[in-house]
Amino acid sequence: MELDKDYDEAKDFVRTMQFDRTTEGFETPVFEMTIRALGGLLGAYELDNDPMLLRQAKQVADSLSYAFNTKSGLPAAFVDVNRKTVFLDDYICIAEAGTLQLEFKKLSQLTGDDKYAKLVENASEVLERAEKRHSGLYPSFINVHTGEFNQSSSLSVGAYADSFYEYLLKQYILHDGKEPKFKDRYVASVEAIKDKLVKKSDSGYYYLGRIYENETKFSHTFQHLACFYPGLLALGSKVLDRPQDLELAKELARTCYHSYNMTPTGLGPEWTIFRAAPASANSGNNSEHWWVEEPHFDAYGVGASHPQYVLRPETVETLFTLYRVTGDTKYQEWGWNIFQAIEKYAKLEHGYAGVKDVYKTDSVGNHYDSMQSFLLSETFKYLYLLFGPTDLMPLDEVVFNTEAHALRIIK
């Protein structure tokens, strides 16, 4: 990208960072620090080979490793890096427990110290041993003390669960197929998700819903966070030779893009909703949205129950992966349309900001006063790669962590 000066300035800043020190009493989130800071440092080191970056990555991991000092071996969600202690709640979501594995395993490979890999491998096995009602489908929360799932928590590939499923496949890829148990777990999850969570609207749009309230209700909403899943299916179809998954990936991606294309701004809402009448989970109908104002349903019965766009990357991530897997240029066209919408409605004088309501084209009072770091690390990176040469970060050489930091596959 020829941003050498900017990169050097960023490295100078990183060199001064003390990741084992922070504001007194601050609760450092283990998940966020792992995917953003540790993942970012490892990804930069893989490109740059500057030993400073690896030293800083090790300092991050060492500061976070205290999270695993629990009865079950599952990580606590927050640590006090100053006191080297944990802030311990009873439950942790499976995304927090199952999305540290790529980064800690890559660090072990680069440093030759397997202690990092052992911590996350143990956490993975605790998650796998815990009793589940449905093979391949994991409740969203697990008890940090006992290692048992909260069976009444929701079943979804959206918030609290998303990247857990992502890392099942990506651990298999990272180790170049040498850990087949993760392939087996990923395939089992795909089959369970197809059976329990995938729905098709009357107008022909496929989506991923959510089972909740002790499996008594089904939410006919497609969270933006879950729009990573079509890309994961496409990646899995390529790596595992599962063409049937690619067809579903294309259909789900069509829905994710429609959620953008249906709004006046061309930006996608946080939650897309599909028309359905209240009933039980078994009938596949919806009764969750009593608190939501009347959604903006289009002619296809698709609307938004949470109309904000906070610069999320999941849809463009899926478009990038589908383009790399299929070569179909329509995914570039869709990505270009999304980029233009971001430029028109989210770009401000000094940066970018989330949009409060994607149905309002008047920008006055319609922005949040924040720019998430994932806009740069994920949203814009995937858009850049979508239009770049296909031999730039090829999918048979690197695997992206959930924050889009590229890690070399361990051959």
N, C-alpha and C positions, 0 to 999 in steps of 0.2 A: 504493500500500500504506500510505500515511500514516505512513511511517517517516522523516519529514524530519529529526528530531533525530539519529537514528542515521546517516543519510546525510551530514549536515553534519560529524559527528564523523569519519566515514571520510574525507571530503574533506580535513579538517584534517590527518589523518595522512598521506594521499597527498601533500599539499603539501610535507611535510618529507622525503619519501623522496629518496634519491640513488641512482638506478638504475645509475649508472656507478661505484659503489663497493660493495665487499662484503668479506667476510673474506678475508684473504690466502690465496691458493692455492685458493680455492673454485672448483669447476667449475660454472659457471652453465649449466643446460640450456636450449639455444636454443628447442627445441620447447615446453617447459613455460612458459617466460617469455613466449613469443609468444602462445600461446593463452590463458593466464591473465592475465598482467599487461598486455601490449599490447592484447589483445582486450578486456579489461575496461575499460581506460582509454578506448579508442576507443568502446566501447559506451556508457559513461557520458557521454562528450563528445557523442555523437549525441543523447542525451536532454537534456543539461544546457546545452551550448554554453559551458561555462566554459573560457576559453583555457588555464587552468592544466592541465586534464586533457589537452589536446592537446600542451602543452609536455612534460609528463611522458611521454606516449606516444612522442613524438619521442626523448626521452632513452633510453627503453627500446630503441627500434629502433636508434638510433645505437650503443648499447652492444653490441647483438647482431650488427650488420652485419659485424663482423670475422670472423664465422663463415664468410662467403662467400669469404674469402681462401684458396682451395684451388685446386689445379691444374685441377679439373674445373668449378669454379663451384658445385658442390653445397655446402651448408653443413656445417661440422663440427657435431657433436652438442653440444659444450660449448665455452664461451669463458671466458677470464679477463678480466673486464671492467676490472680494475685495470690490467693490463699491455697490454690491447688485443691479445691474442693468442688462439690457439685451442689446445685440447687435441685432438689429431688422432689418431683411430683410423682403421683402414683402411676400415671399412664403416660405413654409416649406414642405418637402416631407412627405407623409403619414406614412412612416416608422418612421420618427422622431416624428411625432405627436401621433402615435398609438402603440408605443413600449415602453411605460413607465408604462403601466397599471399594469402588474404583480408585478413589483417591488414596486411601490407606494402602491398598495393594500395590498401586503404582509406586508409592513412596518406598515400600519395602523392596521392590525390584530395583529402584534406582540407588538406594543406599546400601543394599545387601543386608539390611536388618529386618528380619521377619516379624519383629514384635508388633508392627503396625498391622500387618496382614492377619496375624493371629487374633487381634482384638475384634476386627470386623468379621472374620470368618466365624468366630464363636457367636457373635450376634446373629449372623445369618442362620446358624444352626438352631439357635433358640427360637427364632421366628418360624423355622420349618417344623420343629418338633411340636410347637403349640397346636392344640386341637382346633380344627376348623370344621365347620358344618358342611362345607363344600370343598372338595379337592381343587386346589388351584385358585381359590378365591379367599382372600385374607381380610378379616375385619380390620377396620381402620385404626383401632387402638389396642395396645397390648400393655399389660401390667409390668412395670419395670422391676418390681420386687419378685413376682412369682413367675414371670415369663408366660403368662396365660392371657389369651385374647379376651377383650371385652366383647362377648358375643352379641351384645345388643347394639354395638356401634355399626356405622354404615358400611356398605359394600359398594365400592366405586373405583374408578380410575382417575378421579378428580382430586380435590383438596384432601390432604392427609395421607393419600395412598399413591398418587401418580408415579413418582420417581422410584418407588419401591419396585413396581412392575418393570419399569424401564431398566433397572440395574440387574434384573434376572438375566435378560438377554445380553446386556452389555458386559457383565462379568464373564460370560461364555466367550464373547468376542475378544475382550481384553486378553484373555489367556489363550487365544488362537485355537479354541475348541478343545483345550486340554482339561477342562473341568465340565464334563458332560452333565453333571447333576444340575447345573444352572440352565442348560438347554432343556432338560426334562421339566424343571420347574416353570420355565417360561412357557413351554408348549402347554402344560397343564393349565396355566393361568389363561392363556389365549382361549382354550376350549371352554373354560368356565365363564369367561367374560362374554364370549359369543352366546352361550346358553342363557345367561342370567341378566346381562346388562345391555346387550345390543338390541335396539328396537328399530322399527321402520315406520315412519309416519304414513298417514293415508295418502299424502302427496308424494311419497316415494323417497323421502330423506331418511337416511340411516343416522342414528345417534346413539350415544352411550349414556344411559340413565344412571340412577342411583337407588339402591335399596336401603331403607332406613327404618327406624323405630322397630327394632327387633324383627326385621324382615316382614313387617306387616304392610309396608307402604312402598310404592315405587314413584320416584320423581322423574317426570318426563322433561328433564333439563339436561342440556349438554354444556358443561362448564368449559370455558375457554382453556382452563388448565388441562382438560382432557383431550384437547386437540393435538397434543403431542402424540397421542396413541396411534393415529393412522400412519404417522412416520415410523413409529416403532414397528408396526405390523409390516410396513414395506421393507424396513431393514431386516426384520426376521425372515421375510419371504425370500430375500436375496441370500442371506447367510445359511438358512436352513432348507432352502429349496421347498418353500411352501407357497405355491402360486395362488392357492385359495385365499390366503391371507392378504395377498396383494389386491385382489378384487375388492375385499371388504375395506382395505385401506383407501382405495380410490373413492369408494362411496362415502366413507366418513369424512374424507378430505373435502369432497364436494359440499357436504353440509357445513363444514367449518368455513369454507370460503363463502358459502351463501350467507352465513351470519354476518359477514362484512358487506357483501354485495347488496343486501336487502336494506341497508340503512342509508339515510341521506348523506352521511359523511363518508361512507365507504369503510368505516371502522367497525370492528366486531365487538359486541357486548360481552360483559363478563359471563353472563349466563344466557344461553339461548333456550327458549321454551317451546314446546310443541303442544298443540291443542289435545286435551284428553279430559275425560270426566273422572271425578273422584271415585276411587275403589281400592281394592287391596293390591298387594304386590303381585299376587298370582295372576290377576287379570291384566296387569301391566298398565294400570291407569294412575292418574296423578291426583294427589290431595295435599300437596305441600305448600301451595302458594297463596294461602289466604291472606298473608300480610302484604302482598305485592299489589301495587296499583295496576290497573288494566294494562296488560302488555300491548305493544304495537304489533299485532299480528298482520302478516302479509297475506297475499292471496293463496299462499301454500300452507297456511296455518302455522307459520313459524314466526316467533316473536322474541322479545327480550324481556326477562324479568329483572335483570340487573343491568342497566343500560350503560354502565361506565366502561371505558377502555383505558387500561392503565399501562399501555405500551408493551403488553405481553408478547412473547415470542412464539408460542406453541404452534400457531397456524403456519407461520412462515418456516418454522423448523420442519414441519411436515411437508410443505411444498418443496423445500430444498431436498429432503430425502427422496421424495417421490420423483423429482426430476432426475436425481442421480441414478435411481434404480430403473426408471422407465425411459428416460430421454425425451419425454413428452413435453414440448415447449409450452403447453397451456399452463403448466405450473409456474413457468417464468412469467407468463402474462398475468396470472393471478397475483403473483408476488409483486410485480410492477405496479399493479393497481393499488395494492395495499400500501406500498411505499409512497405512492403519490398522495394517498389519503393521509398518511402520517405527516408528510411534509406540509400538507395544506391545513390540517386541523390540529396537529399536536406540536408543531414547531413554533417556538416563540423567539423573542429577541436574543435570549441568552441560553437557549437550550430547548429541551422538549418537555412537555408536561402531559400527564394523563388527562383524558377528556371525561367529564362527569356524565354526559349524556350524548351518546352517539347519534341520537335522533335530532339533535339541535345543531344547526349549522352556524348559528350566531355564537361567536367565541367569547362574548362578554360574560364573565362569571362562570364559564364552562370548563375551567381547568383546575386541576389540583396543583398545589404548590410543591411539587416534587418530581424528580426524574429518577426512576429506578435504575440501578446499575445494570440490570439485565437488558435494558435497551441497547447498550453498547456491546455487552459481552455476548448476547444472544440475538436479539431482534435484528440489529444491523449486521451482525456477523453472518447470520444465515442468509440475509438478503444479499450481502456481498458475495458469498459463496454460490448462491443461486445463479448469479450472472457471471461468475468467474469460470476459468477453465476447469474441466472435470478432474484433471490430475493435480489440482490444488487441494490438499488434504483429502486424498481419496479414501473411500470407505473401506477398502481392503487393507489400509495401512494404519488408520487412526480410528479411535472411537471417542465420541464426544461425551463428556460428562454432562450432567443435567443442567449445567450452566454454560454449556457450549465450549468448554475448554478441551482442546484436542489432546488426547493421550495416545502415544504410539502403542499399537498392538504388540504384546510381548511374544515374539517369535521363538 
